[in-house]
Structures are given as structure tokens and as C-alpha cells.
Amino acid sequence: MSFPGETRGKRKGNQMSDNSGESTPVVITTEHRGVFFGILSGDRTAATVELADAQMCVYWSEDVQGVVGLAATGPTSRCKVTRPVPRMTVHAVTAVFDATEEAVAAWRTRPWS
């Protein structure tokens, strides 16, 4: 199945969106209500994944418009995002969202000072 504006292996606005094993910036949710951003390489369908340059969103404000908004546009200055760690293993994964280039830039501003 393809979507409007989509080409094989890459969606408009995303850096990568396939399972080719290449590094992909993602937002991940867990069974324990954790919300994480980082660079995923490997199987995005696994219950346990590893993220590089990983951060956690402790709080997001209403203007983000939910977890999908964290992947679409990223956190805003009113959000609380942790400092990054070099690598993190995330267990009990419930969803993996490709992050757009706009979202990646916002996550990297590290909104929580």
C-alpha cells in the first residue's frame, strides 16, 4: 500500500521509513507510558529496541498535540525533555513513529533547560 506523496522506502517529510537497517530518527512509546526519541537501527517491530542519542519526553504541552505531534513537529519550549544519553535499550515497545526532519530539529534543541 502506498500513500500520496510516498516513494518506496522514503515518505515525504521523513528521513527514512523502511526496515532497511539504516538509522532512523523515531519517537517510541512503551507499555509503561514512556515516550522516547532517538536514532533506531534494527528491527522496528521488536518489543525491545536500542536507540542512540536517546532522550525522554517527561512532559509535553497541549500545543504539541499529543505523541504523534512529538514525531510530526517535535517538542516545544513548554515541554520537558531530558538530556540525551549515548545509547538506551527500550523494553515493552508499543509504537514506533518516524520523526520528520522538523521534529528531529526540535528534539535536538533540548527544550528543558
C-alpha positions in Angstrom: 0.0 0.0 0.0 1.3 3.4 -0.8 0.2 6.9 0.4 0.0 10.2 -1.6 3.5 11.7 -1.9 5.2 8.5 -0.8 8.0 6.8 -2.7 9.3 3.3 -1.9 11.5 3.4 1.3 11.0 7.1 2.0 8.0 9.2 2.9 7.8 12.9 2.1 8.9 14.8 5.2 10.6 11.8 6.9 14.3 10.9 6.9 13.7 7.2 6.5 10.7 5.0 6.8 11.6 1.4 5.9 13.2 -1.6 7.6 16.4 -1.5 5.6 18.5 -1.5 8.8 19.6 2.1 8.3 19.5 4.6 11.1 16.1 6.2 11.5 15.1 9.0 13.9 12.0 7.8 15.8 9.6 8.5 18.7 8.8 5.4 20.7 6.1 4.7 23.2 6.1 1.9 25.8 3.6 -0.1 27.9 4.8 1.9 30.9 3.8 5.2 29.3 7.4 6.1 28.4 7.9 8.4 25.4 11.4 8.4 23.9 13.2 9.9 20.9 16.4 8.6 19.4 18.1 7.0 16.4 16.9 3.5 15.7 18.8 1.0 13.7 17.5 -2.5 13.5 14.1 -4.1 13.7 11.4 -1.5 14.4 8.8 -4.3 15.1 10.7 -5.8 18.1 9.3 -5.5 21.6 12.8 -4.3 22.7 14.8 -1.8 20.7 18.0 0.2 21.1 18.2 3.9 20.5 21.3 6.0 20.0 21.4 9.7 21.2 18.2 8.9 23.2 16.0 11.3 25.1 12.8 11.0 27.1 9.9 13.4 26.9 8.8 13.7 30.6 6.0 16.2 29.8 4.6 17.6 26.6 2.4 20.7 26.4 -1.0 20.9 24.7 0.4 22.8 21.7 2.3 19.7 20.7 -1.0 17.9 20.1 0.0 14.5 21.6 2.5 11.8 21.0 2.0 11.9 17.2 2.8 15.6 17.4 6.2 14.8 19.0 7.0 12.8 15.9 5.5 15.3 13.4 6.7 18.6 14.7 8.7 17.8 17.9 8.6 19.2 21.4 8.2 22.9 22.0 9.8 25.2 24.6 7.0 24.3 27.1 7.9 20.6 27.0 10.3 18.8 29.4 12.8 16.7 27.5 15.8 15.1 29.2 19.4 15.4 28.1 20.5 12.7 25.6 22.4 9.6 26.5 24.6 7.8 24.0 22.6 4.6 24.0 19.4 3.2 25.6 17.6 -0.1 25.4 13.8 0.4 25.5 11.6 -2.5 26.5 7.8 -3.1 26.1 7.6 -1.0 22.9 4.0 -0.3 21.8 4.5 2.1 18.9 7.3 3.4 16.7 6.8 6.7 14.8 9.2 8.0 12.2 10.3 11.5 13.1 10.1 14.2 10.5 13.1 16.5 9.9 11.2 19.3 11.6 10.7 17.1 14.7 14.4 16.0 14.8 15.5 19.6 14.8 13.1 20.4 17.6 14.2 17.4 19.8 17.8 18.5 19.3 17.2 22.0 20.7 16.7 20.2 24.1 13.7 22.2 25.3 14.1 21.5 29.0 16.9 23.6 30.4 
